[in-house]
């Protein structure tokens, strides 16, 4: 493990909300969010920010498991984002592993993510961490290409999934 410090974001922690928004908007500009958007997202999802000392490194989103649309499986979305200057140092893997653990604690038996296709580092990260591409698409009225990915089944057959269309992803 590194000296990475990962902090949960609450809707009343303005500094953490702003740090999460900064990372998200730098990595996923087509889905840029206002502070009010992030506040609303923090009410539905588990958001975290990661720091090395006091330096912002990345952020994550875990969408709690939801059934429906995929049989009776509990599907969660795990998204890890790392600022470009901190990539390839193990921080993304640490942020992702924490998010995956949280998704499992929340009852997920399927894991998904979605990555902006232009984010080659994010796609490579997802593929290296066991995700397989499911679909590429452009949202109605937009021009950016997104990639849905699914975490391949583990030996125990307990983790797999398909991605949702929200505009961010593992490593994105």
C-alpha positions in Angstrom: 0.0 0.0 0.0 1.0 3.6 -0.6 0.6 6.6 1.6 -2.6 7.4 -0.2 -5.3 8.9 2.0 -8.9 8.2 0.8 -11.6 10.4 2.2 -15.4 9.9 1.9 -17.3 12.8 0.4 -20.4 14.1 2.1 -22.8 16.7 0.8 -21.7 19.1 3.6 -18.0 18.9 3.0 -17.5 21.7 0.4 -13.7 21.1 0.0 -14.1 17.4 -0.7 -17.1 18.0 -3.0 -15.0 20.5 -5.0 -12.0 18.2 -5.2 -14.2 15.3 -6.4 -15.7 17.7 -9.0 -12.3 18.9 -10.1 -11.0 15.4 -10.8 -14.2 14.3 -12.5 -14.4 17.3 -14.8 -10.7 17.1 -15.8 -11.0 13.5 -16.7 -14.5 13.4 -18.1 -15.1 16.9 -19.7 -18.1 15.9 -21.7 -19.9 15.0 -18.5 -18.7 18.1 -16.5 -20.7 18.7 -13.3 -21.5 21.7 -11.2 -21.1 21.6 -7.4 -24.8 21.1 -7.0 -24.7 18.2 -9.4 -21.9 16.6 -7.3 -23.9 17.3 -4.1 -26.9 15.4 -5.7 -24.7 12.5 -6.8 -23.2 12.2 -3.3 -26.7 11.6 -2.0 -27.2 8.6 -4.3 -23.6 7.2 -4.5 -20.5 6.7 -2.4 -18.0 9.3 -3.5 -14.4 9.5 -2.3 -11.3 11.6 -3.0 -7.7 10.4 -2.8 -4.8 12.4 -1.6 -1.0 11.9 -1.4 -0.3 14.0 1.6 -2.4 17.1 0.9 -2.1 16.7 -2.9 -5.2 15.6 -4.8 -4.6 12.4 -6.7 -8.0 11.1 -7.8 -11.5 10.3 -7.0 -14.0 7.4 -7.1 -17.7 6.7 -7.4 -19.5 3.5 -6.2 -23.1 3.3 -7.3 -24.7 0.9 -4.8 -26.1 -2.4 -6.1 -29.3 -2.3 -7.9 -31.3 -5.2 -9.2 -33.5 -5.3 -12.3 -32.6 -5.2 -15.9 -30.1 -7.9 -15.3 -32.1 -10.7 -13.8 -31.9 -10.8 -10.0 -28.3 -9.9 -9.8 -27.2 -7.0 -7.6 -25.3 -4.7 -10.0 -23.0 -2.0 -8.7 -20.8 0.4 -10.7 -17.2 1.1 -9.6 -15.4 4.1 -11.1 -11.9 5.1 -10.3 -10.3 8.3 -11.7 -6.7 9.3 -11.3 -5.2 12.7 -12.4 -2.7 12.2 -15.3 0.3 13.2 -13.3 -0.3 10.4 -10.8 -1.0 7.5 -13.2 1.1 4.3 -13.4 2.1 4.5 -9.8 -0.5 2.1 -8.3 -2.9 4.8 -7.1 -5.7 3.8 -9.5 -5.4 0.2 -8.5 -5.6 1.2 -4.8 -8.6 3.5 -5.4 -10.3 0.8 -7.5 -9.7 -2.0 -5.0 -11.3 0.1 -2.3 -14.3 0.8 -4.4 -14.7 -2.8 -5.4 -14.5 -3.8 -1.7 -17.2 -1.3 -0.9 -19.4 -2.5 -3.7 -19.1 -6.1 -2.4 -19.8 -4.9 1.2 -23.0 -3.3 -0.2 -24.1 -6.6 -1.6 -22.9 -6.4 -5.3 -22.5 -9.7 -7.1 -22.0 -8.0 -10.5 -19.6 -5.1 -11.2 -19.7 -2.6 -14.1 -18.1 0.5 -15.3 -18.2 2.9 -18.2 -15.3 4.9 -19.8 -15.1 7.7 -22.2 -13.6 6.1 -25.3 -11.2 9.0 -25.8 -9.7 8.1 -22.4 -7.2 5.5 -23.6 -5.5 5.3 -20.2 -8.9 4.6 -18.6 -9.8 1.9 -21.1 -6.4 0.2 -20.7 -6.7 0.3 -16.9 -10.2 -1.3 -17.0 -9.0 -4.1 -19.3 -6.0 -4.7 -17.2 -8.2 -5.1 -14.1 -10.4 -7.7 -15.6 -13.2 -5.8 -17.4 -14.3 -6.8 -20.9 -15.9 -4.5 -23.4 -19.7 -4.9 -23.8 -20.8 -2.0 -25.9 -19.8 1.3 -27.5 -22.4 4.1 -27.9 -23.1 7.8 -28.3 -25.8 9.3 -26.0 -28.7 10.9 -27.8 -27.9 14.5 -28.8 -24.2 14.1 -28.0 -21.1 13.2 -30.0 -18.8 11.6 -27.4 -18.3 7.8 -27.6 -18.6 5.8 -24.4 -17.6 2.2 -23.7 -19.5 0.0 -21.3 -17.4 -2.7 -19.6 -18.2 -5.7 -17.5 -16.0 -7.3 -14.8 -15.4 -10.8 -16.0 -16.5 -13.7 -13.8 -14.1 -14.6 -11.0 -13.2 -18.2 -10.2 -16.0 -18.2 -7.6 -18.4 -16.8 -10.1 -19.4 -14.0 -7.8 -18.4 -10.8 -9.6 -19.4 -9.8 -13.1 -21.6 -7.1 -14.6 -22.6 -4.8 -17.4 -22.1 -1.0 -17.5 -24.5 1.8 -17.2 -24.5 5.0 -19.3 -23.5 7.7 -16.9 -20.3 8.9 -18.5 -17.5 7.9 -16.2 -15.6 4.7 -15.6 -12.9 2.7 -14.0 -9.8 4.7 -14.7 -11.7 7.4 -16.5 
